[in-house]
């Protein structure tokens, strides 16, 4: 038996396991004896089928199975200890002709690199304190959303919604009655309905307009359909805001507020919490981006592929049995390759950081704090959440990893340069960055 290695690049290797029948014969003999005791054939007592007959009738299947077991044992006992593979090992080729065996794998290895100087890493963090006027604006929106729509005998304005019938038109402008959608609601306040807004503002019930989607020349000349629709206005409705009362405050806060003033305080607290959570997540993402940008090393292809496969699995879990009919797994994986590669970089950088911060410990208080937060999030008791994790060791290990990673971020915050920006400054800087990225990619 021989194991040889070929470098594909600095982090991907091809492992070649070679063996001959002499290496495998002891396993074959043991397997034949084992199966001899299990096989029943007419004319022979159970377990007494001659070995020669076992070999003749079942030899190929038994040997193929043992070849697979042999490869797995060699890989686990010799390749894994020597090369410590990362990512999902990729089987490239397996050939057994009855005398010679050759199995080829592609494995990934951890990249070798030095951590960048953390003191030179700059990261933006949004800092925002919710103001009273923001609460008032949110409250006005809440009153509108909880209000009622009333039909009016007036022209539609930009704050109205209209109830319409929409009928497709053919290339000659004639209505196609079988392609008609009745009682469609178009809210003129929404940006998504901009294509309708100019046509519908100023109309009243009983009016009709024609709306085009896209340029007319985009339509196929041979197609009987056009990109035009006839819109028949049936009703014009205006919103009437809900009345701001103490009862409204109780209902909208699920009993957390007894009156309007308490509702405003409750809303301000909720809004601040949302901003803080958003800012913290953005800060973490910015740290990851800054650190991956500050390093340059290759990520094993098998590791990138594993991350891509995880993305596909997340889509499957999201849609369940209702996966989009046009979902192309290969195209999706290709579109996510850059993100998967950066996620791979962060994985190895995070490992290095945990080695750097070798005094990070996780104690029972850390776990209790995490479980309490999760329990509040899902509306259950801390003890119930503890039982969930106790019944699933994998989840418990995942919990410990999440706590450890959070401690890494906490430590990084003390090591890097943090630029605190107001909400307006932060959003402006993000817009400029997106604009620069778009120009660079165009």
C-alpha positions in Angstrom: 0.0 0.0 0.0 1.3 3.5 -0.9 0.0 7.0 -0.3 1.3 9.7 -2.6 0.5 13.5 -2.6 0.3 16.0 -5.4 -0.1 19.7 -4.7 -2.9 21.3 -6.7 -2.2 24.7 -5.1 -1.0 25.9 -1.7 -4.1 24.6 0.1 -5.6 21.9 -2.2 -3.9 18.5 -2.5 -4.6 15.3 -4.4 -4.2 12.2 -2.3 -3.6 8.9 -4.2 -4.0 5.6 -2.3 -2.5 2.7 -4.2 -2.8 -1.0 -3.1 -2.7 -4.4 -4.7 -4.5 -7.6 -4.0 -1.9 -8.8 -1.5 -2.7 -5.7 0.7 -6.4 -6.5 0.5 -6.4 -10.3 0.7 -6.6 -10.5 4.5 -9.8 -8.3 4.5 -11.3 -10.4 1.7 -10.7 -13.6 3.6 -12.3 -12.2 6.8 -15.2 -11.0 4.7 -15.8 -14.3 3.0 -15.8 -16.1 6.3 -18.2 -13.6 7.7 -20.6 -13.8 4.8 -20.3 -17.7 4.8 -22.0 -17.7 8.1 -24.8 -15.5 6.9 -25.5 -16.9 3.4 -28.2 -19.5 2.9 -28.3 -21.5 -0.4 -30.5 -24.5 -1.3 -28.8 -27.8 -0.6 -26.5 -26.4 2.1 -27.1 -26.1 5.8 -27.1 -22.5 7.1 -23.6 -21.2 7.4 -22.1 -24.2 5.6 -21.9 -22.9 2.0 -18.3 -23.7 0.7 -16.0 -20.7 0.5 -15.3 -21.4 -3.1 -19.0 -21.1 -3.9 -19.3 -17.9 -1.8 -16.4 -16.5 -3.9 -17.9 -17.6 -7.2 -21.5 -16.3 -6.5 -20.8 -13.2 -4.4 -17.1 -12.4 -4.8 -17.4 -9.2 -6.8 -19.9 -7.6 -4.5 -18.0 -8.7 -1.3 -14.7 -7.4 -2.7 -16.1 -4.1 -3.9 -17.6 -3.5 -0.4 -14.3 -4.4 1.3 -12.4 -2.2 -1.1 -14.6 0.8 0.0 -14.0 -0.1 3.6 -10.3 -0.4 3.0 -10.1 3.1 1.4 -12.2 4.6 4.3 -9.9 3.0 6.9 -6.7 4.1 5.2 -8.1 7.6 4.8 -9.3 8.0 8.4 -6.2 6.3 10.0 -3.4 7.6 7.9 -4.5 10.6 5.7 -6.5 12.4 8.3 -3.8 12.3 11.1 -1.1 13.4 8.7 -2.9 16.1 6.7 -5.8 17.2 8.9 -8.2 17.9 6.0 -10.8 20.8 6.1 -14.0 20.9 4.1 -15.7 18.0 2.5 -13.3 15.6 0.9 -13.9 15.2 -2.8 -13.6 11.7 -4.4 -12.0 12.1 -7.8 -11.5 8.6 -9.0 -11.7 5.0 -7.7 -10.4 2.1 -9.8 -10.2 -1.6 -8.7 -9.6 -4.2 -11.4 -9.4 -7.2 -9.2 -5.6 -6.9 -8.7 -4.7 -3.2 -8.4 -6.5 -0.4 -6.5 -6.1 3.3 -7.1 -8.2 5.9 -5.3 -7.8 9.6 -5.7 -9.1 12.3 -3.4 -9.0 16.1 -3.3 -8.6 17.5 0.2 -8.2 21.0 1.6 -5.6 22.1 4.2 -5.7 25.1 6.4 -3.9 28.1 4.8 -0.8 29.3 6.4 -0.8 33.1 7.0 0.0 35.6 9.7 -2.7 37.8 11.3 -2.7 41.4 10.1 -1.8 44.1 12.6 -5.2 44.5 14.3 -4.3 48.0 15.5 -4.3 49.2 11.9 -7.8 47.8 11.1 -10.4 50.6 10.9 -14.1 49.8 11.2 -17.2 52.1 11.1 -19.9 51.7 13.7 -23.3 53.4 13.5 -24.3 55.2 16.7 -27.9 56.5 16.9 -30.1 57.7 19.7 -33.8 57.7 18.7 -35.3 61.2 18.9 -38.9 62.1 19.9 -39.7 63.3 16.3 -38.8 59.8 15.0 -41.3 58.3 17.5 -44.0 60.7 16.3 -43.3 59.8 12.7 -43.5 56.1 13.5 -46.7 56.7 15.5 -48.3 58.6 12.6 -47.5 55.6 10.3 -49.0 53.3 12.9 -52.2 55.3 13.0 -52.4 55.2 9.2 -51.8 51.5 9.0 -54.5 50.8 11.6 -56.9 53.2 10.1 -59.7 52.5 7.5 -60.0 53.1 3.8 -63.1 55.0 2.8 -64.6 55.3 -0.7 -64.7 58.9 -1.9 -66.3 60.6 -4.9 -63.1 62.5 -5.7 -60.2 62.5 -8.0 -57.4 60.2 -7.0 -54.4 61.8 -5.4 -51.0 60.4 -4.4 -52.2 59.4 -1.0 -55.1 57.4 -2.3 -55.6 53.8 -3.4 -57.7 52.8 -6.4 -59.6 49.5 -7.0 -59.4 48.6 -10.7 -59.9 45.9 -13.3 -56.8 45.4 -15.5 -57.2 43.9 -19.0 -54.3 43.0 -21.3 -54.4 44.5 -24.8 -53.3 42.8 -27.9 -50.9 44.2 -30.4 -53.7 46.1 -32.1 -54.9 47.6 -28.8 -58.0 45.4 -28.4 -58.8 44.0 -24.9 -58.2 40.3 -24.2 -61.1 39.5 -22.0 -59.6 36.1 -20.9 -56.6 38.0 -19.6 -58.4 40.2 -17.2 -57.7 40.7 -13.5 -60.6 42.1 -11.5 -60.7 44.1 -8.3 -57.0 44.8 -8.1 -55.8 47.3 -5.4 -53.2 49.8 -6.4 -51.8 51.9 -3.5 -50.5 55.1 -5.0 -48.3 55.8 -2.0 -46.1 52.8 -2.6 -43.0 53.2 -4.7 -43.6 49.9 -6.5 -46.7 51.4 -8.1 -44.8 54.3 -9.6 -45.6 53.0 -13.1 -49.3 53.6 -12.4 -49.1 56.8 -10.4 -48.9 59.4 -13.2 -51.7 57.7 -15.1 -54.0 57.3 -12.2 -53.6 60.6 -10.3 -56.6 62.8 -11.3 -58.8 59.9 -12.3 -62.2 59.1 -10.8 -64.4 56.0 -10.6 -65.7 55.2 -14.1 -62.5 56.5 -15.9 -60.2 54.3 -17.9 -56.5 54.7 -18.8 -53.9 52.7 -20.7 -50.7 51.8 -18.9 -47.5 50.5 -20.7 -44.9 48.4 -19.0 -41.5 49.0 -20.5 -40.8 50.4 -24.0 -43.2 49.5 -26.8 -40.3 48.4 -29.0 -39.4 45.7 -26.5 -42.4 43.7 -27.5 -41.9 40.8 -29.9 -43.1 41.9 -33.3 -44.6 38.4 -34.0 -46.3 38.2 -30.6 -50.0 38.9 -30.6 -49.7 40.4 -27.1 -48.4 43.9 -26.3 -47.1 45.3 -23.1 -50.1 47.5 -22.5 -53.1 47.2 -20.2 -56.4 48.9 -20.0 -57.1 50.0 -16.4 -60.8 50.6 -15.5 -61.1 52.6 -12.2 -63.9 51.2 -10.1 -63.4 53.0 -6.7 -61.1 55.7 -5.3 -60.4 55.3 -1.5 -58.7 57.6 1.0 -57.2 56.5 4.3 -58.7 57.7 7.6 -56.2 57.4 10.4 -57.1 55.5 13.6 -57.9 57.6 16.7 -55.0 57.9 19.2 -56.5 56.9 22.5 -55.4 55.0 25.6 -57.2 51.9 24.3 -55.2 52.2 21.1 -52.0 52.4 23.1 -52.9 49.2 25.1 -53.8 47.3 21.9 -50.7 48.3 19.9 -48.3 47.5 22.8 -50.0 44.2 23.8 -50.7 45.6 27.2 -47.2 47.0 27.8 -48.6 50.6 27.8 -51.6 51.9 29.6 -51.8 55.3 27.9 -50.5 57.3 25.0 -47.5 58.7 26.8 -46.5 55.2 27.9 -47.0 54.0 24.3 -44.5 56.6 23.1 -42.0 55.5 25.7 -42.5 51.9 24.8 -42.1 52.6 21.0 -39.0 54.6 21.7 -37.5 51.7 23.6 -38.4 49.2 20.9 -37.0 51.5 18.2 -33.8 52.0 20.1 -33.4 48.3 20.6 -33.9 47.7 16.9 -31.3 50.3 16.0 -28.8 48.9 18.5 -29.3 45.4 17.1 -29.0 46.6 13.6 -25.9 48.6 14.4 -24.3 45.7 16.2 -24.9 43.3 13.3 -23.6 45.8 10.8 -20.5 46.4 13.0 -19.8 42.7 13.1 -20.2 42.5 9.3 -17.9 45.5 8.9 -15.3 43.8 11.1 -15.4 40.6 9.0 -15.2 42.6 5.8 -12.2 44.7 7.1 -10.3 41.6 8.3 -10.9 39.6 5.1 -9.8 42.6 3.0 -6.6 42.9 5.2 -5.6 39.3 4.5 -4.7 37.5 1.3 -4.6 33.7 1.2 -6.2 30.9 -0.7 -9.2 29.0 0.6 -9.4 25.3 -0.2 -11.8 24.7 -3.1 -13.5 21.8 -1.3 -14.2 24.2 1.6 -15.7 26.8 -0.7 -17.8 24.0 -2.3 -19.0 23.0 1.2 -20.1 26.5 2.0 -21.9 26.7 -1.4 -23.7 23.5 -0.7 -24.8 24.9 2.7 -26.3 27.9 0.9 -28.3 25.6 -1.4 -29.5 23.6 1.6 -30.6 26.9 3.3 -32.7 27.6 0.2 -34.2 24.1 0.3 -35.1 24.6 4.0 -36.7 28.0 3.2 -38.9 26.7 0.4 -39.4 23.1 1.6 -41.3 21.1 -1.0 -42.1 24.3 -2.9 -38.7 25.0 -4.5 -39.0 27.4 -7.4 -39.4 25.5 -10.7 -36.7 27.6 -12.4 -34.1 27.2 -9.5 -30.8 26.3 -11.1 -28.5 24.9 -8.3 -25.3 25.2 -10.3 -26.0 28.8 -11.4 -27.0 29.7 -7.8 -23.8 28.2 -6.4 -21.7 30.0 -9.0 -23.4 33.3 -8.1 -22.5 32.7 -4.4 -18.9 31.7 -5.0 -17.3 35.1 -4.0 -19.4 35.2 -0.8 -18.6 31.6 0.0 -14.9 32.3 -0.5 -15.0 35.3 1.8 -16.9 33.2 4.4 -14.1 30.6 4.1 -11.5 33.3 4.7 -13.4 34.5 7.8 -13.5 30.9 9.1 -9.7 30.6 9.1 -9.1 34.2 10.3 -11.5 33.5 13.2 -9.5 30.3 14.0 -6.3 32.4 14.2 -8.0 35.0 16.4 -9.1 32.3 18.8 -5.5 31.1 19.0 -4.4 34.7 19.5 -6.9 35.3 22.3 -6.1 32.0 24.0 -7.4 33.1 27.3 -11.0 33.2 26.1 -13.0 30.9 28.4 -16.7 29.9 28.4 -18.2 29.3 31.8 -21.7 28.4 33.0 -22.6 32.1 33.4 -22.0 32.7 29.7 -24.2 29.8 28.8 -26.9 30.9 31.2 -26.9 34.4 29.8 -27.2 33.2 26.3 -30.0 30.8 27.1 -31.9 33.6 28.9 -31.6 35.8 25.9 -32.8 33.0 23.5 -35.7 32.1 25.9 -36.9 35.8 25.8 -36.6 35.8 22.1 -38.8 32.7 21.6 -41.1 33.5 24.5 -40.3 30.4 26.6 -38.7 29.8 29.9 -34.9 29.6 30.4 -35.3 26.0 31.7 -37.2 25.0 28.6 -34.5 26.4 26.4 -31.9 24.6 28.5 -33.7 21.3 28.0 -33.7 21.9 24.2 -30.0 22.2 24.1 -29.4 19.4 26.6 -31.2 17.0 24.3 -29.1 17.9 21.3 -25.3 17.8 21.9 -24.7 19.3 18.4 -26.8 22.4 19.3 -24.9 22.7 22.5 -21.6 22.8 20.7 -23.0 25.3 18.3 -24.1 27.4 21.2 -20.5 27.3 22.6 -19.1 28.3 19.3 -21.5 31.3 19.0 -20.5 32.4 22.5 -16.8 32.0 21.7 -17.2 34.0 18.5 -19.0 36.8 20.3 -16.1 36.9 22.8 -13.7 37.2 19.8 -15.7 40.2 18.5 -15.7 41.7 22.0 -11.9 41.4 22.1 -11.5 42.7 18.6 -13.4 45.8 19.6 -10.6 46.7 22.0 -7.9 46.0 19.4 -9.1 47.7 16.2 -9.8 51.4 15.5 -13.5 52.1 15.7 -15.0 55.1 13.9 -18.3 56.0 15.5 -20.6 57.7 12.9 -24.1 59.1 13.2 -26.9 57.5 11.3 -26.7 60.1 8.6 -22.9 59.9 8.3 -23.0 56.1 8.2 -25.7 55.9 5.6 -23.9 58.5 3.4 -20.7 56.6 3.6 -22.4 53.3 2.7 -24.0 54.9 -0.3 -20.7 56.3 -1.5 -19.1 52.8 -1.0 -21.9 51.1 -3.0 -21.5 53.8 -5.8 -17.7 53.3 -5.9 -18.2 49.5 -6.0 -20.7 49.7 -8.8 -18.4 51.9 -10.9 -15.5 49.5 -10.2 -17.5 46.6 -11.4 -18.9 48.3 -14.5 
